[in-house]
Each structure stands twice: as structure tokens, then as C-alpha cells.
Amino acid sequence: MLKKVVFLSIAVLLGAAAVIFLIQQTNTLSTTYFTWQSSRVPPGFDGFRIVQISDLHAKRFGREQARLLQIIRDAQPDLIAITGDMIDESTRSLDSVQELIAGLHGLAPIYFIDGNHDVRSWLYADMLALFEQYGVTVLQGAYFMWHDGIDTGHRPPDVRLERDGATMTLGAIANFDADIVLIHDPAKFPWYAEDGRDGLVLAGHMHGGQVALPNGRAIIGPFSGQRMEGLQLSFFPQFSSGVYVDGDATMFLSRGLGTSHLPVRAFARPEVAVIDLKAG
């Protein structure tokens, strides 16, 4: 009888510890710093700072996104890049998105590309209207051909950035010629590298696997490289998070912020990426 009580107590304690661990891993923000040094960075852009956020999936970090906004403000970005999936296909309110965008408004220019969940959400058109209200530039991403009843052909494939008399270009998958390219799905990165490009790609989509090994190696992740319907997962995906170099091309793959399908993270904490440019 005593053994059963001991085993039951241990099981309860382990279960409680596991729940606390998953709550902490899912809700505790981390900041990752990466410096991209390249000949594509002119001296005028040396020290230029990009904050990348991705895959919010309508999640909140504190009241009115206070914790998330504080991290971004503290980083003092020159540009904010959002690489898709601000909402989930099942999202019923844009409140969490509006809180974030309103808090970022005026801090730095904001650029956005669609994610697969964005374009499948019934709130997609409303989100685009919200972005227009707050001056967010929506680039011509990979999913524009899916949009039913929404004209996306007018979206710019790239934009010209200017600083201290120098220029760089920021684009999406519609324009691989840009110095910095925003994509949602990292499966597009090999195409970019095989094309002989030497710029920087910023991507999301994979959530760091959401469930990973302690060393950060993703155990599971969403399928990529195709239109996805329903719950489709891959095991030990090729890309999960961090920096990837293929030839002269570099990709920074964000773990993102929210969750999808599985409501937890383990060894793949939500991430804000701070990317500094360095003339090379």
C-alpha cells in the first residue's frame, strides 16, 4: 500500500512538473541576436537593425502584448519584419494582432508577408485592412495566388530602403533579386541558393518544431513546400530554427511566437529575432 502511495505521489509530482515546464516553455519569450556580414551591406547600412517576428497565431504575451512590445522597443529596430501567420485559420478575433500592431506603430517601418494560416483565415481581409490602417507594408509573397476575391497583384515585390546616402532592397519571394528576402516557408530557401543568390532570407513557419530535443533539434514540424490542409506534420524536418548557409546565401529561420495544432512548446521557446547588418 505504501509503495502505491509513493509511486502515485511521484507520478503526480512529475506530472505537475511537466505541466509547469510546458507552460514556461510556451509563454516565456527569448531574444536571439544574429549579425549578417555581407558585401551586399553598404557602409551606410552598417549597424542597421531588423527585428523579425513570426507566427504569432493570435497569441498574447501579457496584457495588450506588453511583454512582447517591451522586448521589441528595447531592441530599437530600424525596421520590423513580420514573416507570416499573424493569425490562425481558426482565429475568431483580431484583438491580439491589433494590440501588437498598434504598439509597434511609429516605432519603425513594418513589412509583412502572408503565411499559409493567414490566407485561410476568414479574418484575412479584415487583417489586411487593419495593416493598412497602421501603415504596414504588405509585400507580394508566395500565397498571393490563393486569395479568393482579394486583389494582391498591386502589392510591391520589393521596396527600396535608404540610409546615410546608401540603398538596399527588401523583397519577398516574388523578387529574389532583393538584398533581404522575406519568406514564410523555409522550403523556398534551397531555390534561392540554387539560383546563385547571396542575400539574406528571413523565414518562419516551422516554430522551431514546437517540440524539440534539448539541443534544439526539432522532433516534429509542419509540412512545407506545399499548400497544407488540416493537421500535417513531418518528423525531424530539414529546417527548424537558426542560421542556415547554402553557398553564398544565408537564411535566418525564426522559431516564431505562437503555436498551431499542438498548443504547447518544448525546448523551442517563443522567439524575437534581432538581426544586425554589418558591411563586409
C-alpha positions in Angstrom: 0.0 0.0 0.0 2.8 2.4 0.9 4.6 1.6 -2.4 1.4 2.6 -4.3 1.1 5.8 -2.4 4.8 6.6 -3.1 4.5 5.8 -6.8 1.3 7.8 -7.1 2.9 10.8 -5.3 5.9 10.7 -7.6 3.7 10.4 -10.7 1.6 13.4 -9.5 4.8 15.5 -8.9 6.3 14.5 -12.2 3.0 15.4 -14.0 2.8 18.8 -12.3 6.5 19.5 -13.1 5.8 18.6 -16.8 2.8 20.9 -16.9 4.8 23.8 -15.3 7.7 23.2 -17.8 5.4 23.3 -20.8 3.6 26.4 -19.6 7.0 28.1 -19.1 8.4 26.9 -22.4 5.2 28.1 -24.3 4.9 31.5 -22.7 8.5 32.7 -21.9 9.9 34.9 -24.6 13.5 34.7 -25.7 15.6 37.1 -27.8 18.1 35.8 -30.4 20.8 38.0 -31.9 22.3 37.4 -35.3 24.8 39.6 -37.3 24.7 39.3 -41.0 28.0 40.4 -42.6 28.0 40.7 -46.3 29.3 42.6 -49.3 25.7 43.3 -50.1 25.6 45.6 -47.0 26.9 49.1 -47.9 28.7 51.1 -45.3 25.6 53.3 -44.9 23.7 50.3 -43.5 26.4 49.1 -41.2 24.6 48.7 -37.8 21.1 48.7 -39.3 18.9 46.6 -37.1 16.0 44.5 -38.1 13.6 42.9 -35.6 11.9 39.8 -37.0 8.7 38.4 -35.5 6.8 35.5 -37.0 3.9 33.1 -36.4 2.1 34.9 -33.7 -1.0 32.8 -34.4 -3.0 35.4 -32.4 -1.2 34.7 -29.2 -0.9 37.2 -26.4 2.2 37.9 -24.3 0.9 40.0 -21.4 -1.9 42.5 -21.3 -2.1 44.3 -24.6 1.1 42.4 -25.7 3.1 44.3 -23.1 5.9 41.8 -22.7 6.4 41.3 -26.4 6.3 45.0 -27.1 8.8 45.8 -24.4 11.4 43.4 -26.0 10.9 45.0 -29.4 11.1 48.5 -28.1 14.2 47.8 -26.1 15.9 46.4 -29.3 15.4 49.9 -31.0 14.8 48.5 -34.5 15.3 50.4 -37.7 12.8 48.0 -39.4 10.3 45.4 -38.3 9.8 42.3 -40.5 6.8 40.0 -39.9 7.2 36.7 -41.7 3.6 35.4 -41.7 0.9 33.7 -39.8 -0.1 36.5 -37.5 -3.5 34.7 -37.2 -4.6 31.1 -37.3 -7.2 29.7 -39.6 -9.5 29.3 -36.5 -8.8 32.8 -35.1 -12.1 34.5 -34.1 -10.8 37.9 -33.1 -8.0 40.3 -34.3 -7.7 41.9 -30.9 -4.3 40.4 -30.1 -3.0 41.4 -33.6 -4.3 45.0 -33.2 -2.7 45.4 -29.8 0.7 44.4 -31.2 0.5 46.5 -34.4 -0.8 49.5 -32.5 2.0 49.2 -30.1 4.6 48.9 -32.9 3.1 51.8 -34.9 5.6 54.7 -35.2 8.5 52.6 -33.8 9.9 51.6 -37.2 8.6 50.8 -40.7 6.8 47.5 -40.6 6.8 45.0 -43.5 4.7 41.8 -43.7 4.3 38.7 -45.9 1.4 36.2 -45.7 1.6 32.9 -44.1 -0.4 29.8 -45.0 -2.7 30.3 -42.0 -3.3 34.0 -42.7 -4.7 33.3 -46.2 -7.0 30.5 -44.9 -8.5 32.6 -42.1 -11.9 34.1 -42.5 -10.5 37.3 -40.9 -7.8 37.6 -43.5 -9.4 40.6 -45.3 -10.0 42.3 -42.0 -6.4 41.9 -41.0 -5.2 43.4 -44.3 -7.5 46.4 -43.6 -6.0 46.7 -40.1 -2.5 46.7 -41.6 -3.4 49.4 -44.0 -4.8 51.5 -41.1 -1.5 51.3 -39.3 0.7 51.8 -42.3 2.1 48.2 -42.6 3.5 47.5 -46.0 2.3 44.1 -47.3 4.7 42.6 -49.8 3.9 40.2 -52.6 4.5 36.8 -51.0 4.2 33.2 -52.0 0.5 32.8 -51.3 -1.0 35.7 -53.3 -2.4 33.3 -55.9 -4.6 31.7 -53.3 -6.6 34.8 -52.3 -10.2 34.5 -53.2 -11.8 37.8 -54.1 -8.8 39.8 -52.8 -6.6 41.7 -55.4 -3.0 41.2 -54.4 -1.4 42.0 -57.8 -0.8 45.6 -56.7 1.5 44.6 -53.9 5.1 45.6 -54.3 7.6 42.7 -54.8 10.2 44.8 -53.1 10.9 48.1 -51.5 13.8 50.5 -51.5 15.5 51.2 -48.2 17.6 54.3 -47.8 20.1 55.2 -45.0 23.0 57.6 -44.9 23.0 58.0 -48.7 23.1 54.2 -49.3 20.3 52.0 -50.6 19.3 48.4 -50.1 16.2 46.4 -51.2 13.8 44.4 -49.1 11.6 42.0 -51.0 9.6 38.8 -50.8 9.7 35.6 -52.7 8.2 37.4 -55.7 11.6 39.1 -56.1 14.7 37.0 -55.3 16.9 39.9 -56.5 16.4 41.8 -53.3 19.2 42.1 -50.8 17.0 40.9 -48.0 14.1 38.5 -48.8 11.1 37.7 -46.5 9.6 34.3 -47.0 7.2 32.3 -44.8 8.1 28.8 -45.6 11.9 27.9 -45.4 11.4 25.2 -48.1 11.9 28.0 -50.6 15.5 28.7 -49.4 17.2 26.0 -51.5 15.6 27.5 -54.6 17.1 30.8 -53.6 20.5 29.4 -53.0 20.5 27.2 -56.2 19.7 30.4 -58.1 23.1 31.7 -57.1 21.8 34.4 -54.7 23.9 35.9 -52.0 21.4 37.8 -49.9 19.7 37.2 -46.5 16.5 35.3 -46.2 14.2 35.7 -43.2 11.7 32.9 -42.7 9.3 31.4 -40.2 6.6 28.7 -40.4 8.5 25.9 -38.6 8.0 27.1 -34.9 11.3 25.5 -34.1 9.4 22.3 -34.3 7.4 23.4 -31.2 8.5 20.1 -29.7 12.3 19.7 -29.9 15.2 17.9 -28.3 17.1 19.8 -25.5 19.7 20.7 -28.1 17.0 22.5 -30.2 16.8 19.8 -32.9 13.1 19.8 -34.0 11.3 16.5 -33.5 8.2 17.5 -35.4 7.2 20.3 -37.6 4.6 21.3 -40.2 5.0 20.1 -43.8 6.4 22.7 -46.0 6.8 23.4 -49.7 3.2 22.8 -50.5 -0.3 24.0 -49.7 -1.2 22.4 -46.4 -4.7 21.4 -45.2 -5.5 20.2 -41.7 -3.0 18.6 -39.3 0.0 17.5 -41.3 3.3 17.1 -39.5 6.8 15.9 -40.5 9.3 14.3 -38.2 12.8 15.7 -37.9 12.3 18.3 -40.5 15.2 19.6 -42.6 14.8 23.2 -41.3 13.7 24.1 -37.8 15.3 27.3 -36.5 18.5 29.3 -36.5 21.0 30.2 -39.2 21.5 28.2 -42.4 24.1 28.9 -45.1 24.0 27.4 -48.6 26.6 28.6 -51.0 26.6 32.4 -50.7 23.1 32.6 -49.4 22.1 32.9 -45.7 18.8 32.2 -44.0 17.7 33.1 -40.5 14.8 30.9 -39.5 12.7 32.2 -36.6 11.1 29.9 -34.1 8.2 32.3 -34.1 5.9 33.2 -31.2 2.6 31.2 -31.1 1.5 27.7 -31.5 -0.5 25.8 -34.1 -2.3 22.4 -33.8 -0.3 21.5 -30.7 -0.9 24.1 -28.0 2.5 23.7 -26.4 6.2 24.3 -26.9 9.1 22.2 -25.5 12.7 23.3 -26.0 11.5 25.7 -28.7 10.6 28.8 -26.8 8.9 31.8 -28.5 11.5 34.0 -30.1 12.1 37.6 -31.1 15.0 37.8 -33.6 17.3 40.8 -33.6 19.3 41.0 -36.8 22.1 43.5 -37.2 23.7 44.2 -40.6 27.4 44.6 -41.0 29.2 45.8 -44.1 31.5 43.1 -45.4 
